[in-house]
Amino acid sequence: MYNEYHQKALLLLKDIKEATKATTEIEQKCHVKQRESYRNCVKRVGKKCETITKTFVTTIEKQREDVTSFNEATVCNIAALKMDPLKLIKIIAMEDASLSFALPGFLRLLNACSRYCDESPNTTALKKPLRHMTDQDLVVKHFLTKKTYIQLIKGTE
């Protein structure tokens, strides 16, 4: 039971690191001004999830040592035990179940960082206001630029 939990925790940590690395592609699509805040959000979420998972693993390892000492040593008095073995097994079962939901939770938090990243740059500031062109302007520009009327109306070159 302990080894299975430990393996799941290690796989979760590996998945967290891979998902964090995969965000660099999204980061490159961000607007230049928003990249730093997106990067900071991803780092913060990744570190918090790693810290929580590592804390769970160390807690379980301590509890594992308690159970091992209970199994190896002869205990004459149950009151001398540090912790009830059944309680330890329940805690491990709860932690094991929480690991099943840890990766989806992490991915939701990671997705929340996308609010810092607007993938499409703000094109409204780049567009120039349309200028009303009279028929006379259109004819003059046609002769000066040798463009078709459709090209002049659309504004292409």
C-alpha positions as CSV (number, residue, x, y, z in Angstrom):
1,M,0.0,0.0,0.0
2,Y,2.8,2.4,0.8
3,N,4.8,1.5,-2.3
4,E,1.8,2.0,-4.5
5,Y,1.1,5.4,-3.0
6,H,4.8,6.4,-3.3
7,Q,4.8,5.4,-7.0
8,K,1.6,7.4,-7.7
9,A,3.1,10.4,-5.9
10,L,6.3,10.2,-8.0
11,L,4.2,9.9,-11.2
12,L,2.2,12.9,-10.2
13,L,5.4,15.0,-9.6
14,K,6.7,13.9,-13.0
15,D,3.4,14.9,-14.6
16,I,3.4,18.3,-12.9
17,K,6.9,19.0,-14.2
18,E,6.0,17.9,-17.7
19,A,2.9,20.0,-17.8
20,T,4.8,23.0,-16.4
21,K,7.4,22.6,-19.2
22,A,4.6,22.3,-21.8
23,T,3.4,25.8,-20.9
24,T,6.3,27.4,-22.6
25,E,4.6,26.9,-26.0
26,I,1.5,28.7,-24.7
27,E,3.8,31.4,-23.2
28,Q,5.3,32.1,-26.6
29,K,1.8,32.8,-28.0
30,C,1.2,35.4,-25.3
31,H,1.5,39.0,-25.9
32,V,5.0,40.2,-25.0
33,K,3.7,42.4,-22.1
34,Q,1.7,39.5,-20.6
35,R,4.4,36.8,-20.7
36,E,6.1,37.6,-17.4
37,S,2.8,37.5,-15.4
38,Y,1.8,34.2,-17.1
39,R,5.2,32.7,-16.4
40,N,5.0,33.7,-12.7
41,C,1.6,32.2,-12.4
42,V,2.7,28.9,-13.9
43,K,5.8,28.8,-11.6
44,R,3.7,29.6,-8.5
45,V,1.1,26.9,-9.3
46,G,3.8,24.3,-10.1
47,K,5.8,24.9,-7.0
48,K,2.7,24.9,-4.7
49,C,1.5,21.6,-6.1
50,E,5.0,20.0,-5.9
51,T,5.3,21.2,-2.3
52,I,1.9,19.8,-1.3
53,T,2.7,16.5,-2.9
54,K,6.2,16.2,-1.3
55,T,4.7,17.1,2.1
56,F,2.1,14.3,1.7
57,V,4.9,11.9,0.7
58,T,7.0,12.8,3.7
59,T,4.0,12.5,6.0
60,I,3.2,9.1,4.7
61,E,6.9,8.0,5.0
62,K,6.8,9.0,8.7
63,Q,3.7,7.1,9.2
64,R,5.2,4.1,7.4
65,E,8.1,4.1,9.8
66,D,5.6,4.1,12.7
67,V,3.8,1.1,11.4
68,T,7.1,-0.7,10.6
69,S,8.3,-0.1,14.2
70,F,5.0,-1.4,15.4
71,N,5.4,-4.6,13.3
72,E,9.0,-5.2,14.2
73,A,9.1,-4.3,17.8
74,T,7.1,-6.2,20.5
75,V,4.8,-3.7,22.1
76,C,3.5,-4.8,25.4
77,N,1.2,-1.8,25.9
78,I,-1.0,-0.4,23.1
79,A,-0.9,3.0,24.8
80,A,2.9,3.0,24.0
81,L,2.1,3.2,20.3
82,K,2.7,6.6,18.7
83,M,-0.4,6.2,16.5
84,D,-3.2,3.7,16.0
85,P,-2.3,1.5,12.9
86,L,-5.9,1.5,11.7
87,K,-5.8,5.3,11.7
88,L,-2.6,5.2,9.6
89,I,-4.2,2.9,7.1
90,K,-7.2,5.2,6.8
91,I,-5.0,8.2,6.3
92,I,-3.1,6.4,3.5
93,A,-6.3,5.4,1.8
94,M,-7.5,9.0,1.9
95,E,-4.2,10.3,0.6
96,D,-4.2,7.7,-2.1
97,A,-7.7,8.8,-3.2
98,S,-6.7,12.4,-3.2
99,L,-3.8,11.6,-5.5
100,S,-6.4,10.5,-8.1
101,F,-7.8,14.0,-8.2
102,A,-4.5,15.9,-7.8
103,L,-3.5,16.0,-11.5
104,P,-6.9,17.3,-12.8
105,G,-6.9,19.9,-10.0
106,F,-3.4,20.9,-11.0
107,L,-4.4,21.2,-14.6
108,R,-7.4,23.4,-13.7
109,L,-5.1,25.7,-11.7
110,L,-2.7,25.8,-14.6
111,N,-5.5,26.6,-17.0
112,A,-6.5,29.5,-14.7
113,C,-3.1,31.1,-15.5
114,S,-4.3,31.6,-19.1
115,R,-6.3,34.6,-17.9
116,Y,-2.9,36.4,-17.8
117,C,-2.2,35.4,-21.4
118,D,-4.2,36.9,-24.2
119,E,-3.1,34.7,-27.1
120,S,-4.2,37.1,-29.8
121,P,-2.5,40.5,-29.7
122,N,-4.7,43.5,-29.4
123,T,-5.4,44.4,-33.1
124,T,-7.8,47.2,-32.4
125,A,-5.0,49.6,-31.6
126,L,-3.2,48.6,-34.9
127,K,-6.2,49.2,-37.2
128,K,-6.4,52.7,-38.7
129,P,-9.7,54.3,-39.0
130,L,-11.3,54.0,-42.4
131,R,-11.1,57.2,-44.5
132,H,-14.1,58.1,-46.6
133,M,-12.8,58.3,-50.2
134,T,-14.8,60.4,-52.8
135,D,-15.1,59.3,-56.4
136,Q,-12.8,62.0,-57.4
137,D,-10.1,60.8,-55.0
138,L,-10.6,57.2,-56.2
139,V,-10.0,58.2,-59.9
140,V,-7.0,60.3,-59.1
141,K,-5.4,57.5,-57.0
142,H,-6.2,55.1,-59.8
143,F,-4.2,57.1,-62.3
144,L,-1.3,57.9,-59.9
145,T,-0.8,54.4,-58.6
146,K,-1.9,52.2,-61.5
147,K,-4.1,50.1,-59.1
148,T,-7.5,48.8,-59.9
149,Y,-10.5,50.4,-58.3
150,I,-11.1,47.3,-56.2
151,Q,-7.6,47.4,-54.8
152,L,-8.0,51.0,-54.0
153,I,-11.3,50.5,-52.2
154,K,-9.9,47.6,-50.2
155,G,-6.7,49.4,-49.4
156,T,-4.4,46.6,-50.5
157,E,-1.2,47.2,-52.5
